[in-house]
Amino acid sequence: MPDAMTSPPGPSAPSHRRRLLVLAICCMSLLIVSLDTTVLNVALPSMARDFDATLPGMQWAIDAYTLVLASLLMLAGSTADRVGRRRVFMIGLTVFTAASVACSLAPNLEALVAFRMVQAVGGSMLNPVAMSIITNTFTDPRERARAIGVWGGVVGLSMAAGPLVGGVLVDSVGWRSIFWVNLPVGLAALALTWRFVPESRAPKARRPDPVGQLLMIALLGSLTYAIIEGPHAGWGSAEIVVFGVVALAALVGLLVYEPRRAEPLIDLRFFRSAPFSGATVVAISAFAALAGFLFLSTLYLQDVRGLDALHAGLWMLPMAVMTLVCAPLSGRLVGSRGPRIPLLVAGVAMTASGVLFAAFDAQTSNGTLVLGYVVFGLGFGFVNAPITNTAVSGMPRAQAGVAAAVASTSRQIGSTLGVAVIGAVLASGVAGSSYATAFDGAARSCWWIIAGCGLAVLLLGALTSGRWARETARRTAERLTPPGDADPAGQPAAVAERQGPGGGR
């Protein structure tokens, strides 16, 4: 029997050149979604002045998008598996591009937040569906790991381009122009998808889970609202308590209801795999750190140091360049040695960066400020590829969309919580004081939180990439693979997958 990891593609498989083209098209969708976030961070102070927005208002400009995205990603992944990934991907590109134009025309903050939510509906159909397309296009695990490394590199590219593009546009044309960038890229990706991306779907359609979807929205929405509004409404106020209770009830509802469904929105059996569970929590921790890092850096550089958007973007460039350089290297390491080394490097670097700011006031010196950005960019560059690869490895390809969507959802939950928690801690620290005067003291607690997220990446990376963790992944794969479900090489898909990067190192 040929090895599924090394056997050449079958006659019906796309050529190498076509596979690379599909990867490029999928990366275009990631580019506009990621670029939208980094560009928006640089534009926050200008938007706040135009709309006379408070700190919570700026938090909602970011979190309204990530909240809706996190709530709908798993629905989009399972829907794409059922009705067609190419079809859902094209719908997502259309909605995202149109909503971007609407964001650029928003007359007030409330309208901008609403349009950002519509934009997120389209965005939810892009990244997890694109990752599912990549997973089904690159069936060789080593080749897939390298493709995911390129995918991660696009995040670095968006981080590198975002602050510069955003700074130039905000200073020369105005913050509304940051949404125009999505128009040409979105239209080009739409045309190329229609022409070159093949349609694919899961062999067995999954039924919708409206109850699970509503519980997910209630959980994430209530929790985010409570965290953002808590410092202003009062943590013990009836309003915040009610939202906290709703979030807790929604979580309990998910844990009780989902296991009883034959085809749940969230298959809790996935989490019996220690690598999968670890990848989920690592994604939340890493992206919470990233979102908090960008949020704090933007406010510090523009509101405390008094820099314009362009120069603030230039200061953040070292972090972005390191992410761009390290992401493909991380993908190659995952493909050849497995996820352990990249996760450990990421955890050490992200922790060290947070400690530099929290304990040594790195922001007070230009040299240490750049060093803190470089070290954080190195850590984040190494973390993305092992998250994605671990999430989809060991899972049946029929559920690739759902597994990829869980990983993407974890990222967005992390981004949402990062901005919400860091913003709440910062708001509590500067309450009743001069913003510029109190910022450094209030930010110290925020930097410690970011360091804690990096430490979580380090510890979980070590714990969930060893022999015990691999054994839990093997058992989970066997439970999830229906009898007789084989990949094109004749092996059960989950068995073939668990031989993934590094041959199960």
Secondary structure, DSSP 8 states (H G I E B T S, - for coil): ---TTT----TTS--HHHHHHHHHHHHHHHHHHHHHHHHHHHHHHHHHHHHT--HHHHHHHHHHHHHHHHHHHHHHHHHHHHH-HHHHHHHHHHHHHHHHHHHHT-SSHHHHHHHHHHHHHHHTTTHHHHHHHHHHH--SHHHHHHHHHHHHHHHHHHHHHHHHHHHHHHHHT-GGGGGTTHHHHHHHHHHHHHHH------SS-----HHHHHHHHHHHHHHHHHHHHHHHH-TTSHHHHHHHHHHHHHHHHHHHHGGGSSS-SS-GGGGGSHHHHHHHHHHHHHHHHHHHHHHHHHHIIIIIS---HHHHHHHHHHHHHHHHHHHHHHHHHHHHH-SHHHHHHHHHHHHHHHHHHHHH-GGGSHHHHHHHHHHHHHHHHHHHHHHHHHHHTTS-GGGHHHHHHHHHHHHHHHHHHHHHHHHHHHHHHHTTS-HHHHHHHHHHHHHHHHHHHHHHHHHHHHHTTSHHHHHHHHHHHHHHS-TT-B-TTSSBHHHHHHTHHHH--
